[in-house]
Amino acid sequence: MLSVRLTLLHPLPEAEQEVLSLLQELNDHLGTAEGLLLSLVVQEHRTLGRLAVWESSDAANREAVSHHVLALRARIRSLTQTVVAEDLLQVESGWTTGMPIPGISIPAA
């Protein structure tokens, strides 16, 4: 089942650019990971974050415990004032480019 890892945070005011760079480094590092379908770094005002869609929670968790990912996440957390969200969520339904996403159920109308 598809999974989404969502991280949203408020960095320390003096660390916004560094946190953004670290999130982009994490995004680039995971860009070729097996099971990754989509990965985005997001920003709105002082909220920074990352959204990643994985083929499964196993694929997401396998990458989450690698030494490099753990080191990047620790550095990001050390520069963070508030963690708004940090979750691995199961996808129940969804659409892409006007079509249902294969492999997940779409609720009946």
ZAMARGU-4260 file (C-alpha; in steps of 0.2 Angstrom, whole numbers, plus 5000, padded with zeros to 4 digits):
<rodrens>
0) 5000/5000/5000 | 5006/5017/4996 | 5013/5028/5010 | 5017/5046/5012 | 5030/5053/5024
5) 5026/5071/5029 | 5037/5082/5038 | 5033/5100/5042 | 5043/5111/5054 | 5047/5129/5059
10) 5066/5131/5059 | 5075/5143/5071 | 5074/5160/5063 | 5093/5161/5060 | 5093/5144/5052
15) 5079/5144/5039 | 5091/5144/5024 | 5102/5130/5032 | 5087/5119/5035 | 5080/5122/5018
20) 5097/5117/5011 | 5097/5101/5022 | 5079/5096/5016 | 5085/5098/4998 | 5100/5088/5002
25) 5089/5074/5010 | 5077/5075/4995 | 5092/5073/4982 | 5099/5059/4992 | 5083/5049/4992
30) 5079/5054/4974 | 5085/5037/4968 | 5079/5026/4982 | 5070/5010/4978 | 5052/5013/4981
35) 5051/5032/4980 | 5038/5038/4969 | 5038/5057/4972 | 5047/5068/4984 | 5045/5087/4986
40) 5053/5100/4997 | 5039/5113/5002 | 5040/5131/5010 | 5026/5143/5015 | 5032/5158/5025
45) 5042/5151/5040 | 5035/5133/5038 | 5047/5121/5029 | 5045/5103/5025 | 5046/5088/5014
50) 5033/5076/5007 | 5038/5059/5000 | 5026/5046/4992 | 5033/5028/4994 | 5027/5012/4986
55) 5026/5005/5004 | 5029/5009/5022 | 5043/4996/5022 | 5052/5006/5008 | 5050/5022/5017
60) 5056/5014/5033 | 5071/5005/5025 | 5078/5022/5019 | 5073/5031/5035 | 5086/5021/5045
65) 5101/5023/5034 | 5116/5032/5042 | 5116/5047/5030 | 5097/5050/5032 | 5098/5049/5051
70) 5112/5061/5051 | 5103/5073/5040 | 5087/5072/5050 | 5097/5075/5067 | 5105/5090/5060
75) 5088/5097/5054 | 5080/5093/5071 | 5094/5103/5080 | 5090/5118/5069 | 5071/5117/5072
80) 5060/5127/5084 | 5044/5117/5081 | 5040/5101/5073 | 5022/5104/5066 | 5021/5086/5058
85) 5032/5071/5056 | 5022/5056/5051 | 5021/5041/5039 | 5003/5040/5033 | 4995/5026/5023
90) 4987/5032/5007 | 4968/5027/5006 | 4964/5035/4989 | 4970/5048/4977 | 4971/5054/4959
95) 4985/5060/4947 | 4983/5069/4931 | 4964/5066/4931 | 4966/5047/4933 | 4965/5036/4949
100) 4982/5031/4956 | 4984/5012/4952 | 4985/5001/4967 | 4974/5011/4979 | 4955/5011/4981
105) 4944/5026/4976 | 4929/5028/4987 | 4912/5026/4978 | 4902/5042/4976
</rodrens>
